[in-house]
Amino acid sequence: MMANDFRSARFWAAELIEPALRDGARAVDATMGNGQDTLWLCRRVGEAGRVYAFDVQPEAVARTRQRLEDAGVAQRAELNCLGHERMAEAVPGPVDVVMFNLGWLPGAAHAVTTRTETTLLAVNAALGLLKPDGLLTVCVYPGHPEGTRELEALTHWAETLDPRRFDALLRRYMNQPNDPPQLIAVKRNRRKGE
């Protein structure tokens, strides 16, 4: 790999999130999928940390559970077969990081995908859980109709966040074919007294 390879939205998300994680951190994987992000977060929060992961598909929960057990970190995670828009019901208290990787479960039917309406509810729930200086990342895949809808809605959502409370950015390729994934990242700004 070339040293100046721009990489991907998932890489950019990890690059932003990694400095926010330490032993004892609390994180949310809002879109569990096959558990790769859940495992990555579990390794970074350490033995004292906690990861809360969400997916509506039992198959995703089972695959993730197996992945975490195989890696010896299952005790660091709480896996929820629940829509990510309901994360505030299952996550007790503030978190350092919330990570979204939208789309569908890799290796499964593409008929089940994240939906714009529930994704917007979920990112708002995530903002409510973030600690001061906490970080939210969303990898969006505009290469299918629902992904295009999500990108448009999430871009508008991020653009309208109060700049005194949040910093928001969009990172994307400008000249690549096939609509590669884009990254939306939001940081909760620290207010005086926090």
Backbone hydrogen bonds in HBPLUS format (Angstrom, degrees):
<---DONOR---> <-ACCEPTOR-->    atom                        ^
c    i                          cat <-CA-CA->   ^        H-A-AA   ^      H-
h    n   atom  resd res      DA  || num        DHA   H-A  angle D-A-AA Bond
n    s   type  num  typ     dist DA aas  dist angle  dist       angle   num
A0005-ASP N   A0002-MET O   3.22 MM   3  5.35 157.9  2.28 116.1 113.7     1
A0012-TRP N   A0008-SER O   2.91 MM   4  6.24 160.9  1.94 153.8 159.4     2
A0013-ALA N   A0009-ALA O   2.91 MM   4  6.13 155.3  1.97 148.6 154.9     3
A0014-ALA N   A0010-ARG O   3.08 MM   4  6.32 165.0  2.10 147.7 151.0     4
A0015-GLU N   A0011-PHE O   2.88 MM   4  6.09 156.7  1.94 152.2 159.4     5
A0016-LEU N   A0012-TRP O   3.05 MM   4  6.31 148.0  2.16 145.5 152.8     6
A0017-ILE N   A0013-ALA O   2.92 MM   4  6.12 161.5  1.95 154.4 160.1     7
A0018-GLU N   A0014-ALA O   2.92 MM   4  5.79 167.4  1.94 153.0 155.5     8
A0020-ALA N   A0017-ILE O   2.73 MM   3  5.34 143.0  1.87 124.1 136.1     9
A0021-LEU N   A0018-GLU O   3.12 MM   3  5.43 161.4  2.15 112.6 118.5    10
A0025-ALA N   A0022-ARG O   2.99 MM   3  5.45 155.2  2.05 143.1 139.9    11
A0024-GLY N   A0045-VAL O   2.71 MM  21  5.48 157.2  1.76 162.3 154.1    12
A0050-ARG N   A0025-ALA O   3.06 MM  25  6.63 151.3  2.15 150.7 158.4    13
A0096-ASP N   A0026-ARG O   2.78 MM  70  5.53 154.3  1.85 146.8 153.8    14
A0027-ALA N   A0050-ARG O   2.93 MM  23  6.42 158.1  1.98 156.3 163.6    15
A0052-TYR N   A0027-ALA O   2.88 MM  25  6.33 157.4  1.93 151.1 157.5    16
A0028-VAL N   A0097-VAL O   2.89 MM  69  6.25 143.3  2.03 139.6 151.6    17
A0099-MET N   A0028-VAL O   2.84 MM  71  6.13 159.6  1.88 156.6 162.8    18
A0029-ASP N   A0052-TYR O   2.85 MM  23  6.18 153.8  1.92 142.1 150.6    19
A0054-PHE N   A0029-ASP O   2.93 MM  25  6.38 147.3  2.04 167.7 171.2    20
A0030-ALA N   A0099-MET O   2.84 MM  69  5.91 151.6  1.92 156.3 165.7    21
A0032-MET N   A0054-PHE O   2.75 MM  22  5.40 175.4  1.75 152.7 154.2    22
A0035-GLY N   A0032-MET O   2.94 MM   3  5.31 154.3  2.01 141.9 141.3    23
A0039-LEU N   A0035-GLY O   2.89 MM   4  5.96 163.4  1.91 149.7 153.4    24
A0040-TRP N   A0036-GLN O   2.98 MM   4  6.20 163.6  2.01 146.7 151.6    25
A0041-LEU N   A0037-ASP O   2.86 MM   4  6.07 162.1  1.89 151.9 156.3    26
A0042-CYS N   A0038-THR O   2.88 MM   4  6.12 161.0  1.92 150.1 155.8    27
A0043-ARG N   A0039-LEU O   2.98 MM   4  6.24 157.7  2.03 156.5 161.2    28
A0044-ARG N   A0040-TRP O   3.30 MM   4  6.51 142.7  2.44 138.9 148.3    29
A0044-ARG N   A0041-LEU O   3.02 MM   3  5.15 124.7  2.34  98.9 113.5    30
A0045-VAL N   A0041-LEU O   2.95 MM   4  6.19 143.0  2.09 157.6 167.8    31
A0049-GLY N   A0046-GLY O   3.13 MM   3  5.28 155.7  2.20 105.1 112.6    32
A0051-VAL N   A0076-ARG O   2.88 MM  25  6.20 148.6  1.98 152.7 160.3    33
A0078-GLU N   A0051-VAL O   2.77 MM  27  6.22 151.0  1.86 162.2 171.8    34
A0053-ALA N   A0078-GLU O   2.95 MM  25  6.24 167.2  1.97 155.2 158.6    35
A0080-ASN N   A0053-ALA O   2.78 MM  27  5.91 153.9  1.85 149.8 158.8    36
A0055-ASP N   A0080-ASN O   3.12 MM  25  6.57 143.6  2.26 162.5 170.8    37
A0082-LEU N   A0055-ASP O   2.95 MM  27  5.57 112.6  2.42 121.5 129.7    38
A0060-ALA N   A0057-GLN O   2.94 MM   3  5.38 127.2  2.23 110.4 123.2    39
A0061-VAL N   A0057-GLN O   3.28 MM   4  6.73 156.3  2.34 151.7 158.2    40
A0062-ALA N   A0058-PRO O   2.92 MM   4  6.19 163.1  1.95 155.9 160.1    41
A0063-ARG N   A0059-GLU O   2.95 MM   4  6.14 163.7  1.98 148.7 153.2    42
A0064-THR N   A0060-ALA O   2.93 MM   4  6.04 160.5  1.97 147.6 153.4    43
A0065-ARG N   A0061-VAL O   2.85 MM   4  6.00 164.9  1.87 151.9 156.5    44
A0066-GLN N   A0062-ALA O   3.07 MM   4  6.26 164.4  2.10 149.3 152.9    45
A0067-ARG N   A0063-ARG O   3.00 MM   4  6.23 159.9  2.04 146.8 152.6    46
A0068-LEU N   A0064-THR O   2.91 MM   4  6.16 162.6  1.94 160.3 164.0    47
A0069-GLU N   A0065-ARG O   2.89 MM   4  6.10 158.0  1.94 150.8 157.4    48
A0070-ASP N   A0066-GLN O   2.87 MM   4  6.01 164.4  1.89 153.6 157.8    49
A0071-ALA N   A0067-ARG O   3.14 MM   4  6.33 140.5  2.30 137.3 147.4    50
A0072-GLY N   A0068-LEU O   3.00 MM   4  6.12 110.7  2.49 135.0 151.7    51
A0073-VAL N   A0068-LEU O   3.02 MM   5  5.34 160.8  2.06 153.6 152.5    52
A0072-GLY N   A0069-GLU O   3.05 MM   3  4.99 151.8  2.13 100.7 109.6    53
A0076-ARG N   A0073-VAL O   2.99 MM   3  5.67 164.7  2.01 122.9 128.0    54
A0077-ALA N   A0074-ALA O   3.20 MM   3  5.68 169.9  2.21 117.2 120.3    55
A0086-ARG N   A0083-GLY O   2.93 MM   3  5.71 165.6  1.95 124.1 128.8    56
A0087-MET N   A0084-HIS O   3.14 MM   3  5.23 156.4  2.20 116.9 114.9    57
A0089-GLU N   A0086-ARG O   3.00 MM   3  5.64 149.7  2.09 118.9 127.2    58
A0090-ALA N   A0087-MET O   2.98 MM   3  5.33 140.2  2.14 108.7 119.7    59
A0091-VAL N   A0087-MET O   2.98 MM   4  6.03 134.8  2.19 158.7 172.2    60
A0095-VAL N   A0129-LEU O   2.81 MM  34  5.86 148.9  1.91 143.2 149.6    61
A0131-LYS N   A0095-VAL O   2.89 MM  36  5.64 152.1  1.96 164.4 157.9    62
A0135-LEU N   A0096-ASP O   2.99 MM  39  6.47 155.4  2.05 149.5 152.1    63
A0098-VAL N   A0135-LEU O   2.91 MM  37  6.43 148.6  2.01 152.9 160.1    64
A0137-THR N   A0098-VAL O   2.94 MM  39  6.47 155.1  2.01 158.1 166.2    65
A0100-PHE N   A0137-THR O   2.80 MM  37  6.00 147.9  1.90 146.8 157.5    66
A0139-CYS N   A0100-PHE O   2.99 MM  39  6.09 163.3  2.02 133.4 137.9    67
A0102-LEU N   A0139-CYS O   2.98 MM  37  6.01 148.8  2.08 161.2 163.0    68
A0114-THR N   A0103-GLY O   2.85 MM  11  5.38 148.3  1.95 141.2 150.8    69
A0108-ALA N   A0105-LEU O   3.01 MM   3  5.51 152.3  2.09 143.9 141.9    70
A0119-THR N   A0115-ARG O   2.82 MM   4  5.91 155.9  1.88 160.7 168.9    71
A0120-LEU N   A0116-THR O   2.96 MM   4  6.12 160.0  2.00 153.8 157.1    72
A0121-LEU N   A0117-GLU O   3.34 MM   4  6.59 155.8  2.40 137.8 144.0    73
A0122-ALA N   A0118-THR O   2.87 MM   4  6.05 152.3  1.94 143.7 152.0    74
A0123-VAL N   A0119-THR O   2.88 MM   4  6.19 159.9  1.92 157.8 161.1    75
A0124-ASN N   A0120-LEU O   3.24 MM   4  6.34 154.5  2.30 141.6 148.1    76
A0125-ALA N   A0121-LEU O   2.96 MM   4  6.22 152.4  2.03 145.0 153.2    77
A0126-ALA N   A0122-ALA O   2.82 MM   4  6.07 153.7  1.89 149.5 157.3    78
A0127-LEU N   A0123-VAL O   3.01 MM   4  6.26 153.7  2.08 141.9 147.7    79
A0128-GLY N   A0124-ASN O   3.22 MM   4  6.49 152.4  2.31 142.8 149.5    80
A0129-LEU N   A0126-ALA O   2.98 MM   3  5.13 141.6  2.13 102.2 113.7    81
A0130-LEU N   A0126-ALA O   3.16 MM   4  6.39 130.9  2.42 148.5 161.4    82
A0130-LEU N   A0127-LEU O   3.33 MM   3  5.33 141.1  2.49  97.6 107.7    83
A0134-GLY N   A0131-LYS O   2.75 MM   3  4.85 147.9  1.86 134.6 133.1    84
A0133-ASP N   A0188-ARG O   2.78 MM  55  5.08 147.1  1.88 143.0 151.1    85
A0188-ARG N   A0134-GLY O   2.93 MM  54  5.43 161.4  1.96 152.7 158.9    86
A0136-LEU N   A0186-VAL O   2.80 MM  50  5.08 159.3  1.84 156.6 162.8    87
A0186-VAL N   A0136-LEU O   2.81 MM  50  5.08 159.1  1.86 150.3 156.1    88
A0138-VAL N   A0184-ILE O   2.75 MM  46  5.11 148.5  1.85 158.2 165.7    89
A0184-ILE N   A0138-VAL O   2.94 MM  46  5.11 162.7  1.97 145.7 151.4    90
A0140-VAL N   A0182-GLN O   2.81 MM  42  5.23 168.0  1.83 156.9 160.9    91
A0182-GLN N   A0140-VAL O   2.83 MM  42  5.23 154.6  1.89 148.5 156.6    92
A0147-GLY N   A0144-HIS O   3.01 MM   3  5.23 116.2  2.43 106.0 122.3    93
A0148-THR N   A0144-HIS O   2.97 MM   4  6.25 149.0  2.07 158.4 168.4    94
A0149-ARG N   A0145-PRO O   3.09 MM   4  6.41 157.8  2.14 148.4 154.0    95
A0150-GLU N   A0146-GLU O   2.86 MM   4  6.13 159.2  1.90 148.9 154.9    96
A0151-LEU N   A0147-GLY O   2.92 MM   4  6.10 161.6  1.96 146.1 150.8    97
A0152-GLU N   A0148-THR O   3.05 MM   4  6.28 167.6  2.07 152.1 154.7    98
A0153-ALA N   A0149-ARG O   2.99 MM   4  6.17 169.8  2.00 155.4 158.3    99
A0154-LEU N   A0150-GLU O   2.78 MM   4  5.84 166.5  1.80 157.4 161.8   100
A0155-THR N   A0151-LEU O   2.88 MM   4  5.88 155.3  1.94 147.6 154.4   101
A0156-HIS N   A0152-GLU O   3.13 MM   4  6.30 164.0  2.15 145.6 149.8   102
A0157-TRP N   A0153-ALA O   2.89 MM   4  6.10 159.7  1.93 146.0 152.5   103
A0158-ALA N   A0154-LEU O   2.86 MM   4  6.03 165.9  1.88 150.2 153.1   104
A0159-GLU N   A0155-THR O   2.95 MM   4  6.10 157.0  2.00 148.8 155.5   105
A0160-THR N   A0156-HIS O   3.14 MM   4  6.32 135.0  2.36 144.8 155.3   106
A0160-THR N   A0157-TRP O   3.23 MM   3  5.41 137.2  2.43  98.7 109.9   107
A0161-LEU N   A0158-ALA O   3.31 MM   3  5.41 166.5  2.33 105.6 109.6   108
A0165-ARG N   A0162-ASP O   2.97 MM   3  5.47 144.5  2.10 112.4 122.3   109
A0166-PHE N   A0162-ASP O   2.88 MM   4  6.01 150.0  1.97 155.4 165.2   110
A0189-ASN N   A0165-ARG O   2.70 MM  24  5.11 163.3  1.73 138.9 142.7   111
A0167-ASP N   A0187-LYS O   2.96 MM  20  5.19 154.8  2.02 145.0 153.2   112
A0187-LYS N   A0167-ASP O   2.85 MM  20  5.19 156.6  1.90 148.4 156.4   113
A0169-LEU N   A0185-ALA O   2.88 MM  16  5.37 152.3  1.96 154.2 161.1   114
A0185-ALA N   A0169-LEU O   3.01 MM  16  5.37 158.6  2.06 143.7 150.0   115
A0171-ARG N   A0183-LEU O   2.78 MM  12  5.08 160.5  1.81 150.9 157.0   116
A0183-LEU N   A0171-ARG O   2.90 MM  12  5.08 174.0  1.91 155.8 157.8   117
A0194-GLU N   A0191-ARG O   3.03 MM   3  5.65 156.0  2.09 144.4 143.0   118
